[in-house]
C-alpha cells in the first residue's frame, strides 16, 4: 500500500473466524523517538524492530537531512550515527514529513534550540493540521516560526541562537506538544519544566532517561511535573522496539466481533499511558487476556489473546482515559456497533484535529453503514446492535487517515454486507503489512478492479 498517489479503493467482506498469530509492526511512537534521540546522541545507536511505515521513514530521512548518519541493515534493523545535542546541521532542502504529525512536531522541537533554519511541509492532511500548539511554546525558548494562516504548514522554523529554559504547562493533553518542548529543552541551559494536568504517553521521558539525560517526573498539585536538565551528552543505546499497541488494536478488535475468532497478537507494548483501549474492552466484557507478561527495554510487554465476544455491553468510557487511547477511538466505535446498548466516549475533542476530524469521519461512515450515532464537539456515542447487527453495505471516506481506513475495513469483516473504503493507501503510513496480516488471519479484502 502506498500513502501517496492514486486512491486505492478496498472492500472488506464478512469473514469466517479469525485465527492464528498476528505479528504487528513496531511501535510508531517509540520508532520516531529512537531515530530522533539516536541522532542527538554521541556515537552509534542500534535499533531493531523499527516500524518501517512511511511516517517513520520520513523521520529517518529528516534525521539524515539534519546531519545524522543512518544505515538500514534489513527489516527493522538500523544504526544511527548521532551528531550530539546541539549538533544538527542546517538542512539544504525542505523537510517533508508526509502524513506524520508526530514526526513534524517532534523534529521541530529537536531543532528549535539550535541556530539553524528549517522549512517543513507534508501531505494534504498534515498541511491542514495546526502547528501553533507546538510553535507557541517553542517561541518561549527563542525560536521563531513562519507558516500559513492558522499556524499551518508549509512552515519555516528559525531556531534560537541563545535559547533559554522554559517552564510550560501543556494546555491540552498532548504527548506531541510535551515531547516537542522536552526535546527543545535538551539544548537549553538550566532546567526545562513541563507540567501536564493529565498524563499522556510517557515514551519521551522514559527514553530520555535511557539515553542518559536527567529527566525527573513528580506528581504535584499542579499535575505531572517533568524536569529536564539541559545540555546533556546523550549516550548511544541499543533499542528493541516493542510492537505497537495502536496497531494491535485492529486484529484484537476484529477478533472480538467476528464469530468464532481466536487470535494471538504477540509482544505488544502495554505502557500504562497507551493501554486504555484494552482496559475499556475488558470493561465491556471482551474475552481479552494478557499472556506472558514481562518487561523489555523498560516497557511492559505481553501477548494478547482475543476471542469472539458476543456478550459485550456498551459502557461510558471515562474522559480521563482519553489520553491513553486517543488513537483507538475509531476502532472502539466499530466494536461498539456490535455490543448491546450505548457506548459513550467523552473528552475526545482531540480527535477533531488528528489526521482527519475522526469524530465526524467515524460518525458519517457508521451512519452510512446503518448505525445510530450521536456527537458533539467533545463526545461520540454509538448505539450498539449486538453481534452481527451492523448492516454495512456502504462506501466510507478514509479522509487520508490510516486509522479511519483500517477501522472501516474491520467493520466490514463482521457487518451483514461488505464495507468499502474509498482509499486504503494511507494505511501504509503506520501499518504497511495490515492487508496481508489480516488476510492471513482470515479477512477477505478485495481491491477495486480485482
N, C-alpha and C positions, 0 to 999 in steps of 0.2 A: 504494500500500500504506500502511496505517496501522499505527503501532506501538502503537496503543491500540484499544479497542473489541472487537467480536466477533471470534472467531478466523476466519482466512482459510485454510481447508484448500487445498492446492495439490498437484497431481500432475505429476511430470516423467516424460515418456516417452522411450524410446530415440530418439535423433535421428540425422539424416543428418549429413554433415560440417559442422562449424562453420567458417564462412569470413567474411572481411570484417574491418572495424576495430571495436574495442570502446573507446569513449571513456568510461572510468570516471570517477567523480566525484573532486573534490579530496580531498587527504589530510586525514583526520579529525583526526589529532594536530596537524598544523600549523594547521588551521582553528580548533580550540579555542584554541590558544595565540595566534593572530593576534588574536582578539577580546579575550582577557584582557589581553595586553600592550598592545594598542591602547587599551584602557580605562584602563590605568595610565600611558600616555604623556601628554605635554602637547601638545595640538594634534590634528590630524586625520589618522588613518591610513587609507590607501586599500587595499582588498583586492579582488583579482579571483580567480576560480576557487574561491571558498569552497564547501565542501561544505554543501549545504542539506538535509542529513538532519536528522531530529528531534533527535538528540543535540546537534548544533551549534546548531540554532535554540533549544534550551533554554538553552544557554550565552549566546547573544545576548540572550535575554530576561532572564537573570540579570544581565548587564552593565548593561542598562537599569535594573534594579531597584537597582543599586549607584550609579546616577547618571550613567553614561556616555550619550552621545547616539549612537545607531546609526541609520543610514539605509540602506535597501535600494534599490539602483538598477537592479535587474533581475538576471537569472540569474547568481549567483555574485559580483556586484559590490556591495560595501558600503563605507561610510565609518564610522569610529568616532571620535567626539569624546571624547578621553580626559580624565580628571579628575586625572591625576598620581599618582605613588606616594604612598600615604597619604591619598589624596583620596576614597576610597569613602564614599558616604553610607550610612546605615543603611536597609536595605530596610523597606518598610512592610508586607510580606506574606511568607509562606513562599516560599522558593526551591525550585521543583520542577525537578529535574534529569532527570526522565524515567527513561531507561534507562542514563544515561551515568555510569559510574564515573570516567572521565577528567574529565568536566566537574565533578562534585561535589568530587572530591579536589583538583583544581587551584584551584577557586574558594575552597574552604576555606582553602587555603594563601594565596591572594592577599589574603583579608580578615583573616587571623588576627593580623596585627600592626597592625591599626587599632583604635581604641577604639570599636568598634561591635559589635552583636549581630545574628546572622542564624540563622534556622532553615531547615534543609534537609530535603527529602523526595524521593521518586522513585517509580517504579512498583514492582510487587511484586518484581521481580527485584532492583532496586537496593536496596530496603529489606532484602533478605536478605544483602547483601554487607558484609564487615567494614570499618569505618572506623577502627578503632583503630590500624591501621598508619600512618595519617596523623595522627590526633589526638594520638597519643603524642608524636611529635617536635614537633608544633605546641605542645604543652604546655611544651616546653623554652623556647620564646620568651616564655611567659607567658600563652598562650591557654588557655581552659577549654572543655571540650565536655561536653554532657549529652545522652545518647541512650538508646535502648533497650538491654536486656541484650545483651552480646556486642558492644557498640560499633556498634549498627546504627541506621539512620535510622527515623523522623524524629530529627533531632539539632540541638540549638542550640549554636552556637559563639559564645563571648564573646571578642572579640579583646583582645589585650594592650594596655593603655593605655600601658605603658612597656616595649616589647619589648627583649629582649637578644639579641645574636648567638649563634649556636649552632654547635657542631661535632658533626656527626651521621654515624654510619656506618650505611648502609642495611642492615638485617638480611637481606633477601631481594632479589633483583634486581627492581626495580620503578621504571620511569620515572615512574609517577604519584607515588610517595612522594618520589623525588628532586625532581621538579618542584614539588610542594607545598612542600617545605622551601625550595627556592630562591626561589619566589615570596613566601613569608613573609619570607625574608631581605632582600627588596627594601626593606622599611620598618623594618628593624632597623639600629641604628648599628653601625659597625665591619664586620668580615668574618664572613660565614656560610660555613662549610665543610661540604661534603657529600662523604662517601667511599663509593664503591661498589666492592665486591670484584669484581663482574662488570659490564662496561659494558652499559648499556641505551640505548635510543634517545635521541639527544642533541639533539633539536629545541629543547628549552628553552634549553640552553646556547648553541646557535648563534643563536637568536632574541634572547636577552637581549643578546648582544654586538651583534647587528644594530640593536637599539633604543638602543644607547649605554651599556649597563651595563658595568662592569668585571667580567668573568667569566673567570677563568683556569683552565685544565684542565691537570693534570700527572699523569703516571704515577709511582707510588711503590711501595715495598714494601707499603704498606697497601692499595693498589689505585688506582683512578682518583680523584683528588682535585680537586674543583671548589670554587674560592674566589670568592665573590661579595662585592663591596664594596657595602654597603647605602646606602640613601637617595640613589640617583642621580636625575637628571632624565631620564626616558626620552624619546627623540625620536621623533616620529611617522614612520611608514615607508610605503612603497609595496610591497605584498606580492603576488606572484603565487604562488598555492598550487599546487604540483605535484600530479599525480594520484596517488591513494592506492595504494601497493603492496599493502596488505591487501585492497583491493577488486579490484585487478588479478589477485590470486591466483585468483579464481573463473573468469573467462574463460580465463586461462592454463591452469589445471589441467584444465578441461573439455576444452579443445582437445587436451591431451596424451592423454586417454583415449577420445575419440570418433573412431572410424575415419575417416580421410580429411581430418581437420581441418587448416586452415592459417589462423591468426588473428593479427592485428597489434593490439597494445594500446599505443597511443602515449603518450608524455610521462609516463612513470612515474618517480616519485622512487626513487632507488636509494641512499639514505643507507645506509652500511655497517652501521649499527645496526638496519636494517629489512629487509635483503635476504637473510636467512638461508634463506628458503624457496627462492629461485631458485638459490642455490648447491647446496642439497640436491637439488633436482630434476635439476640438471645432473649431480651425482654419481650419481644413479640411472640416468642415460642418457637423460634427456629431450632431445628436439630443441627446445631453447630457446635463442634467440640474442638478444643486445643489439645494437640498431642505432641509429645516430645518437647516440652517446654525447656528452653535453655537460653544462654546468653552468648552472643557473638559480637565482638568489637564494641562492647559496652551497650549493646542494644538487645532487648528481649526478643526472642525468636521462637516460633512454634510452627508445627504442621497443622493446617486447618482441615477438618473433615466436615463437609456439608452434605446433608441428606434431604431429600424431598420432605417438605414440612407443610402438610395440608391443614394444620390447625393453628396457623399464625393469626394473631389478633392485632388490630390497629392499636397504636398507643400514642400518647403525646410525648414527643421527644423533647427533653429539657433544653431550653435555649442555651444554657451554659455549656452544653455538649457540642455546640456547633463548631467551634474551632478545631476540635479533634476529628471531625468528619465532614468538613466543609465540601470536599471534592466528591463525597459519596452520596449526597442527597439526590442527585439524578437517578442513580441505580436504586436507592432506597424507595424513591417514589414509584418505581416499577414494581418492586416487591410488594409495596403497599396495595397495589391493584389486586393482588392475589391473596391478601389477608381478609379477615372479616372485620367490618367496621372501619372507622376513620383513623387514618394516621395523620397526626397534626405535627408539622415541622415549623417551629417558631425560632426567631432570632437568626434568620437565614438571609438577611438583605445583602450580605457579601456576595451571594450567588448572582446578584444582578450585575456585577462588574467583573465577572470571570471572562473566559474566552468568549462567552456569549452571555446574555441575560438568561441564566439557566432556569430561573423560576418560570419565566414566560415560555422558554423553549419546551420544557417538560410539560407545562400545563396545556399548551396548544397541541402538542403531539399526543399526549394521553387522551385529551378530549376527542381528537380525531379518531383514536382507537376505541372510543366508546366509554371511557372512564368519566366519572364526575369529579371535578377538581375545583377547589376554591383557592384564591390567592389574595394577598395584599402585599404591600411593599416589603414586609418582613416575614411573611408566613406563606406556607404551602400546605394545603390539606388535600389528601387523596382519599376518596371513599372506596374501600375495598369491595371486591365482588367475589372473593373466595377463590379456591383452586380452579384454574381453567376458566375463570369468569370474564377475562378481558376479551372483548370481541375482536380487536385488531382490525386488519384489513385496510390500513391507512398507509400513506406515504408521509413520513415525518421529516422535517427540516433539521439537518445537523448543525447548521449555522457556523460552519468552520470549527466546530467544537468536538474534540475527540470523545469526551465523556458522554455527550448527548448522543452521538452516533452509536457508541457501544451500548448505552442503556436501552435504546430502542431496538437494537438487534437482539439483546437479551429478552426484551418483551416479546418479540416475535417467536421465540423458542417455546413459549407457553401459552400464547394467545390462540384463540379459535381460528383466526385467519392470519395469513402472513403479514408481516410488518416490513415496510421498505424504508430505508434512509436515503435521502437524495444524494448524499456524498459521504462515503466511508473513508475517503482519502485522509482526513485529519487524524485518524486513529494512529497513523504511523508516528505522530509526534511523541506519543508516550508508550504505545503498546504495539510495536511493529509486527509481533507474531500473534496478535489476537485472533485473526481469521483461522490459521491452521491449528492453533492451540484449541480453540473452541470446537472446531470441526473434528479434531481427534477425540474429544470427549463425547461427541455425538450431535453437535449442532449442524443444522442444514442451512448454509448460506448460498445464495445464488447471485452472482454479479450480473448486471444488465447485459444482455446480448449472449449469455451463456445458455 
